[in-house]
Amino acid sequence: MISNFILYVRDQAKSREFYAITLGMSPRLDVPGMTEFQLSAGCVLGLMPEKGIKRLLPGLPDPEAASGTPRAEVYLTVGDPAAYHARALAAGARELSPLAPRDWGDKAAYSLDPDGHVLAFAARQ
């Protein structure tokens, strides 16, 4: 099984650059309407322009109307969460919480990506 998680973004090129810097990798796919990052063998993070999803959501609220409102959280368990968090901040993320021990047993840092999605990098304590 492969899991694909897709974030709706205002500017595909800007978001592609942000995630390439933050994740330290190039996208595996980058075409008009979709950018994909292979996070692991069975997990892909996609970036789709908000305008592109509208045609699949007739009669539902416009995703563009929620721009900047946290609509999703991307929680990634990585080897060095401090390094990922620092790259995200350097690429333009806004810090929500620095790396700290969490009640559930992880050390995690939180930020907002340029579209307002919550981005967390964590490691088991």
N, C-alpha and C positions, 0 to 999 in steps of 0.2 A: 504494500500500500504506500502511496505517495500522498502526503498532505500538502495542499497548496493554500496559503493564506494570502489574501489580496487586500491591500490597503488602497482606498480611493484617495487620490492626491490631486492638488490644484495644478501643479506643474510637473509633468513627468520627468523632464530633463533635470530640473532642480532636485527633485526627490531621488532620482537615479544617482546623481553626484553625491548627495548627502549619504545615502546608504552605501555607496561604493567606498567612500572615505571611512565611514563608521565601521562597516563590516570588514574592511581591509581586503575586499575582493571585487572583481569585475562581475557584471551580470552575465548569466549564462544565455540570456535572451534579452534583446533590446530592440524592439520594433515599435512603430507608431501604435499606441494603444496598450502596450504591455511591456514591462521590464520585469525580469525574474532573476532572483538570486538563489542559488542552490545552497541552502544552509547546512544540509546534511544529506546523506544518501536518500532519505525518504521525505525531505521537507523543503519546500520552496516558498520564498517570500516574493509575492508579486506586487507591482505598483501599477495601478490603472488610473488614468485620468478620470476625474469626477464626471466630466462631460461624456465619457465613453460608456459609463454605466447607466446613464439616464434612460436609454432606449430599452433596457431590461427591467425597468422599474416603473411601468406606466401606472399612474394613479397613486404612487407612493411619494413621500416627501423627497424633495430635491436634495441630493447629497451636498451640492454646493452651498446650500443654505446653512449647513452645519460646519462650514470651514472654520478651523481653529478650535472647534469644540472637540474635546477628547471623545473619540468614537470607538477606539480599540486600544488594546494594550499588546505590545509585542514583548514577551518575556523570554529572554534567551539565557540559557545556562552556558557559560563559557569558561575557559581556563583562567582568564585574567580580566574580570569584570571592570577593574579600575582602568585598564588600558582602553577597553571598548567605550566606556563612559567618557573618558577624556577625549577620544576621537570624535564622539558624537557632539560633545560641547564645542570642540574646535571647528566642527563642520556646521555649527549653527543651532544645535539643540539648546533648549532652555532647561536648566537643571531644576528638578523638583525635589530631589533628595540625594545627598551624597551616598557613597558606598557605606553601608552600615549593616550590622547584624539584624536579622528580622526574626520575628516570633516563630516562623515556620521552619527555621533551621538554615536558611540561606543568608549569605551576605549579598545585598543587592543595592544598586544605584538606579535612580529613576530620572528620566528627563522627558521633554516633549520634542518630537521631531518637528520640522517646519510646517507640517499640516495639523499639528496638535494631537497626534497619536502618542499615547504613553509608550515609552521605550524603556525597558528595564534590562540590565545586565546583571547576572547573578552567578554565584558559585556556592556549592554546599560548604558549610562551615566545618 
